[in-house]
Structures are given as structure tokens and as C-alpha cells.
């Protein structure tokens, strides 16, 4: 196994700050994208239990656009339930 040669380079502090800020921004963007992908999905039965409403009320809220569903309309993301709860307060 060969060792790679390393060099010591002097960088002005302001350039180092720019590189660090850029890396942090990319990390934050990646983290938020990952959180969106892992958003918990509820079935309609679990969602109406979570909201404390009946099944028919849940369906009417979905039709009115107060609660968003996934593309095929079978699952409800946790973020949609939380947004509806916070709007009701």
C-alpha cells in the first residue's frame, strides 16, 4: 500500500472561512433533503387517529386541500399532519 504525498499550503484566513461556509451550506442542504426523504408516511387510518377526527372528516380535509397526500393519495406525510395541527392552534 503506497502512501500519498501531502503538502502543507498556507491559505489566508478569509479564504479558509469562505471554504468552510460553503461546506457548511452544502451540508445543511444535504441534511434537509435527507430529512424530506425520510418524512414518515401515515395511512389514512393512522392519520385520522393522529388528528383525532373521523375518517370522513379526514377525507373532506384532503379534498379541500388542508392536508396533503403523496402522489397516489394513499399516504399522508407527517409534515402535512403537523402543518395542519399548527394551523388549527
DSSP file (Angstrom, degrees, kcal/mol; ACC not computed):
  #  RESIDUE AA STRUCTURE BP1 BP2  ACC     N-H-->O    O-->H-N    N-H-->O    O-->H-N    TCO  KAPPA ALPHA  PHI   PSI    X-CA   Y-CA   Z-CA
    1    1 A X              0   0    0      0, 0.0     2,-0.3     0, 0.0     0, 0.0   0.000 360.0 360.0 360.0 123.1    0.0    0.0    0.0
    2    2 A X        -     0   0    0      1,-0.0     2,-0.4     0, 0.0     0, 0.0  -0.586 360.0-129.9 -86.9 144.4    1.5    3.3   -1.1
    3    3 A X        -     0   0    0     -2,-0.3     2,-0.3     1,-0.0    -1,-0.0  -0.732  22.0-125.2 -90.0 140.5    1.4    6.4    0.9
    4    4 A X        -     0   0    0     -2,-0.4     2,-0.3     1,-0.1    -1,-0.0  -0.628  23.3-117.8 -84.2 143.7    0.2    9.6   -0.7
    5    5 A X        -     0   0    0     -2,-0.3     2,-0.3     1,-0.0    -1,-0.1  -0.615  30.8-158.9 -79.3 137.7    2.4   12.6   -0.6
    6    6 A X        -     0   0    0     -2,-0.3     2,-0.4     2,-0.0    -1,-0.0  -0.872   3.1-154.2-117.7 152.7    0.9   15.5    1.3
    7    7 A X        -     0   0    0     -2,-0.3     2,-0.6     2,-0.0    -2,-0.0  -0.934  14.8-131.1-124.2 148.6    1.8   19.2    1.0
    8    8 A X        -     0   0    0     -2,-0.4     2,-0.4     2,-0.0    -2,-0.0  -0.887  29.4-173.0 -97.8 122.6    1.4   22.0    3.5
    9    9 A X        -     0   0    0     -2,-0.6     2,-0.5     2,-0.0    -2,-0.0  -0.953  19.8-135.4-121.3 135.3   -0.2   25.0    1.9
   10   10 A X        -     0   0    0     -2,-0.4     2,-0.4     0, 0.0    -2,-0.0  -0.786  25.9-176.3 -90.0 126.1   -0.7   28.4    3.5
   11   11 A X        -     0   0    0     -2,-0.5     5,-0.0     2,-0.0    -2,-0.0  -0.974  30.3-111.1-123.2 134.5   -4.2   29.8    3.0
   12   12 A X     >  -     0   0    0     -2,-0.4     4,-1.9     1,-0.1     3,-0.5  -0.334  30.5-118.7 -60.7 147.4   -5.3   33.3    4.1
   13   13 A X  H  > S+     0   0    0      1,-0.2     4,-2.3     2,-0.2     5,-0.1   0.831 111.2  56.4 -61.5 -35.0   -7.9   33.1    6.9
   14   14 A X  H  > S+     0   0    0      2,-0.2     4,-1.8     1,-0.2    -1,-0.2   0.873 107.7  48.3 -68.2 -35.0  -10.7   34.8    4.8
   15   15 A X  H  > S+     0   0    0     -3,-0.5     4,-2.2     2,-0.2    -1,-0.2   0.885 110.5  51.8 -69.0 -37.8  -10.4   32.2    2.0
   16   16 A X  H  X S+     0   0    0     -4,-1.9     4,-2.4     2,-0.2    -2,-0.2   0.896 108.2  51.7 -63.5 -40.8  -10.5   29.4    4.6
   17   17 A X  H  X S+     0   0    0     -4,-2.3     4,-2.8     2,-0.2    -1,-0.2   0.902 108.9  51.0 -62.0 -41.4  -13.7   30.9    6.1
   18   18 A X  H  X S+     0   0    0     -4,-1.8     4,-2.3     2,-0.2    -2,-0.2   0.913 110.9  47.8 -63.0 -42.9  -15.2   31.0    2.6
   19   19 A X  H  X S+     0   0    0     -4,-2.2     4,-2.2     2,-0.2    -2,-0.2   0.914 113.5  48.2 -63.8 -42.8  -14.4   27.3    2.1
   20   20 A X  H  X S+     0   0    0     -4,-2.4     4,-2.4     2,-0.2    -2,-0.2   0.918 111.5  48.9 -64.6 -44.6  -15.8   26.4    5.5
   21   21 A X  H  X S+     0   0    0     -4,-2.8     4,-2.3     1,-0.2    -1,-0.2   0.893 111.1  51.0 -63.4 -39.8  -19.0   28.4    5.0
   22   22 A X  H  X S+     0   0    0     -4,-2.3     4,-2.2    -5,-0.2    -1,-0.2   0.911 110.7  48.6 -63.2 -42.8  -19.5   26.8    1.6
   23   23 A X  H  X S+     0   0    0     -4,-2.2     4,-2.2     1,-0.2    -2,-0.2   0.899 111.1  50.2 -65.0 -40.6  -19.0   23.3    3.0
   24   24 A X  H  X S+     0   0    0     -4,-2.4     4,-2.5     2,-0.2    -2,-0.2   0.890 109.7  50.7 -65.2 -39.4  -21.5   24.1    5.9
   25   25 A X  H  X S+     0   0    0     -4,-2.3     4,-2.4     2,-0.2    -2,-0.2   0.920 110.9  48.4 -63.7 -43.7  -24.1   25.3    3.4
   26   26 A X  H  X S+     0   0    0     -4,-2.2     4,-2.4     1,-0.2    -2,-0.2   0.891 111.3  51.0 -63.3 -38.8  -23.8   22.2    1.3
   27   27 A X  H  X S+     0   0    0     -4,-2.2     4,-2.5     2,-0.2    -2,-0.2   0.920 110.2  48.9 -64.0 -44.4  -24.1   20.1    4.4
   28   28 A X  H  X S+     0   0    0     -4,-2.5     4,-2.4     2,-0.2    -2,-0.2   0.906 111.9  48.8 -62.8 -42.2  -27.2   21.9    5.5
   29   29 A X  H  X S+     0   0    0     -4,-2.4     4,-2.1     2,-0.2    -1,-0.2   0.927 112.9  47.5 -63.1 -44.9  -28.8   21.5    2.1
   30   30 A X  H  X S+     0   0    0     -4,-2.4     4,-2.1     1,-0.2    -2,-0.2   0.896 111.8  50.9 -63.5 -40.4  -27.9   17.8    2.0
   31   31 A X  H  X S+     0   0    0     -4,-2.5     4,-2.2     2,-0.2    -2,-0.2   0.911 110.6  47.5 -65.8 -43.1  -29.3   17.3    5.5
   32   32 A X  H  X S+     0   0    0     -4,-2.4     4,-2.0     2,-0.2    -1,-0.2   0.875 111.2  51.6 -67.7 -36.1  -32.6   19.0    4.7
   33   33 A X  H  X S+     0   0    0     -4,-2.1     4,-1.7     2,-0.2    -1,-0.2   0.899 110.5  49.0 -64.8 -39.2  -33.0   16.9    1.6
   34   34 A X  H  X S+     0   0    0     -4,-2.1     4,-1.7     1,-0.2    -2,-0.2   0.890 109.2  52.2 -67.2 -39.2  -32.4   13.8    3.5
   35   35 A X  H  < S+     0   0    0     -4,-2.2    -1,-0.2     1,-0.2    -2,-0.2   0.879 108.0  51.9 -64.2 -37.4  -35.0   14.8    6.2
   36   36 A X  H >< S+     0   0    0     -4,-2.0     3,-1.1     1,-0.2    -1,-0.2   0.882 108.8  50.7 -65.7 -37.3  -37.5   15.4    3.4
   37   37 A X  H 3< S+     0   0    0     -4,-1.7    -1,-0.2     1,-0.2    -2,-0.2   0.843 110.6  48.8 -68.3 -32.6  -36.9   11.9    2.0
   38   38 A X  T 3< S+     0   0    0     -4,-1.7     2,-0.3    -5,-0.1    -1,-0.2   0.175  76.3 140.9 -95.8  19.0  -37.3   10.3    5.4
   39   39 A X    <   -     0   0    0     -3,-1.1    -3,-0.1     1,-0.1     2,-0.1  -0.458  59.9-113.3 -63.0 124.5  -40.6   12.1    6.2
   40   40 A X        -     0   0    0     -2,-0.3    38,-2.8    37,-0.1     2,-0.4  -0.348  28.5-145.7 -64.6 135.6  -42.8    9.5    8.0
   41   41 A X  E     -A   77   0A   0     36,-0.2     2,-0.4    37,-0.1    36,-0.2  -0.882  10.2-159.1-106.9 134.9  -45.9    8.5    6.0
   42   42 A X  E     -A   76   0A   0     34,-3.1    34,-3.1    -2,-0.4     2,-0.1  -0.851  16.6-125.9-109.1 145.5  -49.1    7.6    7.7
   43   43 A X  E  >  -A   75   0A   0     -2,-0.4     4,-2.5    32,-0.2     5,-0.2  -0.411  37.7-103.6 -74.5 166.9  -52.0    5.6    6.3
   44   44 A X  H  > S+     0   0    0     30,-0.6     4,-2.4     1,-0.2     5,-0.2   0.870 122.0  53.8 -63.6 -35.0  -55.4    7.3    6.3
   45   45 A X  H  > S+     0   0    0      1,-0.2     4,-1.3     2,-0.2    -1,-0.2   0.915 112.2  43.1 -67.0 -41.0  -56.5    5.2    9.3
   46   46 A X  H  > S+     0   0    0      2,-0.2     4,-2.4     1,-0.2    -2,-0.2   0.872 112.8  54.9 -68.9 -35.9  -53.4    6.2   11.4
   47   47 A X  H  X S+     0   0    0     -4,-2.5     4,-2.4     2,-0.2     5,-0.2   0.915 106.9  47.5 -66.6 -43.6  -53.7    9.8   10.2
   48   48 A X  H  X>S+     0   0    0     -4,-2.4     5,-1.7     1,-0.2     4,-1.4   0.851 113.0  50.2 -69.7 -29.5  -57.3   10.3   11.4
   49   49 A X  H  <5S+     0   0    0     -4,-1.3    -1,-0.2    -5,-0.2    -2,-0.2   0.902 111.0  49.3 -68.3 -40.3  -56.3    8.7   14.7
   50   50 A X  H  <5S+     0   0    0     -4,-2.4    -2,-0.2     1,-0.2    -1,-0.2   0.877 116.4  42.0 -64.5 -38.4  -53.4   11.1   15.0
   51   51 A X  H  <5S-     0   0    0     -4,-2.4    -1,-0.2    -5,-0.1    -2,-0.2   0.703 105.4-127.4 -83.2 -20.3  -55.6   14.1   14.2
   52   52 A X  T  <5 +     0   0    0     -4,-1.4     2,-0.3     1,-0.3    -3,-0.2   0.815  68.8 117.1  76.5  30.4  -58.5   13.0   16.4
   53   53 A X      < -     0   0    0     -5,-1.7    -1,-0.3    -6,-0.2    -2,-0.1  -0.800  68.8 -97.1-121.6 166.8  -61.0   13.3   13.6
   54   54 A X     >  -     0   0    0     -2,-0.3     4,-2.1    -3,-0.1     5,-0.1  -0.363  36.9-106.7 -80.4 167.2  -63.3   10.8   11.9
   55   55 A X  H  > S+     0   0    0      1,-0.2     4,-2.2     2,-0.2     5,-0.2   0.884 119.2  51.1 -62.0 -41.9  -62.4    9.1    8.6
   56   56 A X  H  > S+     0   0    0      1,-0.2     4,-2.1     2,-0.2    -1,-0.2   0.884 109.1  51.2 -65.9 -37.8  -64.9   11.1    6.6
   57   57 A X  H  > S+     0   0    0      2,-0.2     4,-2.3     1,-0.2    -1,-0.2   0.906 108.7  52.0 -64.1 -41.1  -63.7   14.4    8.1
   58   58 A X  H  X S+     0   0    0     -4,-2.1     4,-2.1     1,-0.2    -2,-0.2   0.925 108.9  50.0 -60.6 -44.9  -60.1   13.4    7.1
   59   59 A X  H  X S+     0   0    0     -4,-2.2     4,-2.3     1,-0.2    -1,-0.2   0.889 110.7  49.3 -62.5 -38.9  -61.2   12.7    3.5
   60   60 A X  H  X S+     0   0    0     -4,-2.1     4,-2.2     2,-0.2    -1,-0.2   0.879 109.2  52.4 -69.4 -35.4  -63.0   16.1    3.3
   61   61 A X  H  X>S+     0   0    0     -4,-2.3     5,-2.0     2,-0.2     6,-1.1   0.877 110.5  48.8 -64.4 -36.8  -59.9   17.9    4.7
   62   62 A X  H ><5S+     0   0    0     -4,-2.1     3,-0.8     4,-0.2    -2,-0.2   0.925 111.3  48.9 -67.3 -44.6  -57.8   16.2    2.0
   63   63 A X  H 3<5S+     0   0    0     -4,-2.3    -2,-0.2     1,-0.2    -1,-0.2   0.868 110.3  51.1 -63.8 -36.3  -60.3   17.2   -0.8
   64   64 A X  H 3<5S-     0   0    0     -4,-2.2    -1,-0.2    -5,-0.1    -2,-0.2   0.621 116.2-116.5 -76.9 -12.1  -60.3   20.8    0.5
   65   65 A X  T <<5S+     0   0    0     -3,-0.8    -3,-0.2    -4,-0.6    -2,-0.1   0.558  82.3 119.8  90.7   9.0  -56.5   20.8    0.3
   66   66 A X  S   <S+     0   0    0     -5,-2.0     2,-0.4    -6,-0.2    -4,-0.2   0.799  78.6  39.9 -74.8 -27.8  -55.9   21.3    4.1
   67   67 A X  S    S-     0   0    0     -6,-1.1    -2,-0.3    -9,-0.1     2,-0.2  -0.988  81.7-144.2-124.7 127.9  -54.0   18.1    4.3
   68   68 A X        -     0   0    0     -2,-0.4     9,-0.4     9,-0.1     2,-0.2  -0.606  14.0-164.7 -90.2 149.6  -51.6   17.0    1.6
   69   69 A X        -     0   0    0     -2,-0.2     7,-0.2     1,-0.2    -1,-0.0  -0.723  29.6 -89.4-121.2 174.5  -51.1   13.4    0.5
   70   70 A X    >   -     0   0    0      5,-2.4     3,-1.3    -2,-0.2    -1,-0.2  -0.165  58.8 -82.5 -74.0-178.5  -48.4   11.6   -1.6
   71   71 A X  T 3  S+     0   0    0      1,-0.3    -1,-0.1     2,-0.1    -2,-0.0   0.850 130.1  43.2 -60.3 -38.9  -48.9   11.3   -5.3
   72   72 A X  T 3  S-     0   0    0      1,-0.0    -1,-0.3     3,-0.0    -2,-0.0   0.518 107.5-123.7 -88.1  -2.1  -51.2    8.3   -5.3
   73   73 A X  S <  S+     0   0    0     -3,-1.3    -2,-0.1     2,-0.2     3,-0.0   0.593  83.4 104.7  79.2  11.4  -53.3    9.7   -2.4
   74   74 A X  S    S+     0   0    0      1,-0.1   -30,-0.6   -31,-0.1     2,-0.3   0.733  73.1  47.7 -97.5 -23.8  -52.9    6.7   -0.2
   75   75 A X  E     -A   43   0A   0    -32,-0.1    -5,-2.4   -31,-0.1     2,-0.5  -0.887  64.5-149.3-122.3 150.2  -50.4    8.0    2.4
   76   76 A X  E     -A   42   0A   0    -34,-3.1   -34,-3.1    -2,-0.3    -7,-0.2  -0.974  22.0-127.6-119.8 122.9  -50.2   11.2    4.4
   77   77 A X  E >>  -A   41   0A   0     -2,-0.5     4,-1.5    -9,-0.4     3,-0.6  -0.357  15.9-125.1 -69.4 148.7  -46.8   12.7    5.3
   78   78 A X  H 3> S+     0   0    0    -38,-2.8     4,-2.6     1,-0.2     5,-0.2   0.855 110.2  60.5 -59.6 -36.7  -46.1   13.6    8.9
   79   79 A X  H 3> S+     0   0    0    -39,-0.2     4,-2.2     1,-0.2    -1,-0.2   0.853 102.3  52.1 -62.5 -34.4  -45.2   17.1    7.9
   80   80 A X  H <> S+     0   0    0     -3,-0.6     4,-2.0     2,-0.2    -1,-0.2   0.893 109.9  48.3 -68.3 -39.8  -48.6   17.6    6.5
   81   81 A X  H  X S+     0   0    0     -4,-1.5     4,-2.4     2,-0.2    -2,-0.2   0.920 112.8  48.0 -65.3 -43.9  -50.3   16.5    9.7
   82   82 A X  H  X S+     0   0    0     -4,-2.6     4,-2.4     1,-0.2    -2,-0.2   0.883 110.2  52.2 -65.1 -38.2  -48.0   18.8   11.8
   83   83 A X  H  X S+     0   0    0     -4,-2.2     4,-1.7    -5,-0.2    -1,-0.2   0.904 110.8  47.6 -64.5 -40.7  -48.7   21.7    9.5
   84   84 A X  H  X S+     0   0    0     -4,-2.0     4,-1.4     2,-0.2    -2,-0.2   0.913 111.8  50.2 -66.1 -42.6  -52.5   21.2    9.9
   85   85 A X  H  X S+     0   0    0     -4,-2.4     4,-0.8     1,-0.2     3,-0.2   0.914 111.3  48.0 -62.4 -42.7  -52.2   20.9   13.7
   86   86 A X  H  < S+     0   0    0     -4,-2.4     3,-0.4     1,-0.2    -1,-0.2   0.834 109.2  53.8 -69.4 -30.7  -50.2   24.1   13.9
   87   87 A X  H  < S+     0   0    0     -4,-1.7    -1,-0.2     1,-0.2    -2,-0.2   0.792 104.9  55.6 -71.3 -27.5  -52.7   25.9   11.7
   88   88 A X  H  <        0   0    0     -4,-1.4    -1,-0.2     1,-0.2    -2,-0.2   0.684 360.0 360.0 -78.6 -18.4  -55.5   24.9   14.0
   89   89 A X     <        0   0    0     -4,-0.8    -1,-0.2    -3,-0.4    -2,-0.1   0.481 360.0 360.0 -76.8 360.0  -53.9   26.4   17.1
